Each structure stands twice: as structure tokens, then as C-alpha cells.
Amino acid sequence: MTDPRPEPLIIEPSSGAPAQLFVVLHGESAAPDQVLHLVAAIRQAFPQALIVQPYGPFGEGLARRWITRSDPDAEAYVGLVTEAGIALAGEVRAWQRSHDLRGQQTALMGFSEGAAVALEAVCADRGLAGRALLFSTRFATLPQVAPAQTTLHLLHGAADRVAPVDQAQQVHGHLAELGGDATLDMAANVGHELHDALIRQAIVRLQNYLPRRSWEAVMGAPDVQVDEYDADSGTASDGDAEGGGTLH
């Protein structure tokens, strides 16, 4: 049984029209309150952003999920996540149209099951988002084609037992072989959680990382980046960041 889907939580800019769109997806059997710390960090770093926190379409009460079945086998999971990604892409396009925003002003961010769906969305719809930040997920399948207009940031706890980090490493390597633009950040001693260290690094990536498509225009292809750091120290590979910034 599935209860009616609650309306998404929306945070508008404090003044003026939104300059960016962030769509932040919770994990399985959860709700937007799971990603509140991530949303707060986005709000501080990008005060002119429109932040949308949708509820998963399926589930009961506030235990929502993004796919129709709660415990599918591996084969069914692939198809269900693909369907969910296509549906999400349609919703993101509608939010973009209603606020006069483009794909390069958009970032998708997801935790666990939400991250798997976010990846499928940017693979299904070319140019849907300039960035996709994927936290601690079990990916449904390896992408067949790297999304050329989307920079993918994989953020993972090295001690994650629910979604082992070796799969994130496999996906990152596969994207590199396809010529995709992707980074992988692994935080030591962090499990399956939206840890503050991963959130801090996500903001660093958004503010400091120059997308490959921009870099190639002036300098040629950059090296593929993998960074591992200590969650307790909070050290970030690209240094400290300040202010706002663009997503493209």
C-alpha cells in the first residue's frame, strides 16, 4: 500500500529570483528530514538558490522510497531505479521551467537510494543538471554512456557496510573509461550516513571544482580525481571555499 505523496519541501531565496536549483533526495524508507544538515549547508553556501526536497513517491507515512517495491531482487532493482530516474527527470524539468532555470544552474543531490535515482535521471536526460552529488549509494548499474554535460561527484564513507565503497570506486573508474567528468571522495571511519565530513566536501566540490567541459575548452583534459581524507580532521582536497559560485 502507498499513501498519497506529500508535497515537496521548498526553500526560496531570501530575496530576488533564484540563481540555482538544488534538488535534494532522501534515502530509502526516509523523508526530507534525513537531509536537513545537507540542505542547511547548501543554504549557507548558495543563499540565492531554490532548494527542493521531494518526498519519494512510494511508501507509508514518512517512510518514503523512490521505487515501487521495497525489497526487489537485483534484476528488478535495475529496472525500477531506471523508471524512477526518468520520472524524477520530468519533475526537475518542470521546476526548471516554473522558475526560468536551466540545466547548468541545477544540481541533483541524493543519499543512498536517492543517489542511485539521481544518477539515472542525469543519464536519462542529457543536460538535466550541471552537477550530481551522489552520497553513499548502491548504484543500480554501470552507466552505458557518461553524461557529457554533468559533473558527477561521488562521496562515500570508507567504512560503509550497507553500500560498500568498492562499488563507488568501480563506478568512478568506469566513468573515467567512458571519458566522463567525475570525482570520488572517501572519508575514513565513516559508515552509511550523511556525515558532516562528506557534506563539507560536497560544498567544496560545488564551489571549487572546475568541470571538465570548462577545463578542456582552455587547457585540455584534466586528471581524474580520487581523494581520501580523515573525517575527524575535516581536511578537504581542494582547500577551503567561501561565498557562492555557479554550478556549471
ABEGO torsion letter per residue (X at the ends): XBBBBBBBBBBBBABEBBABBBBBBBBBGBBAAAAAAAAAAAAAABAABBBBBBBBABEBEABBBABABABBBAAAAAAAAAAAAAAAAAAAAAAAAAAGBBAAABBBBBBEAAAAAAAAAAAABBGABABBBBBGBBBABBBABBBAABBBBBBBBAABAABBAAAAAAAAAAAAAAGBBBBBBBBBGBBBBBBAAAAAAAAAAAAABBBAAAAAAAAEBBBBBBBBBBAAAGBBAAEBBBEBEBAX
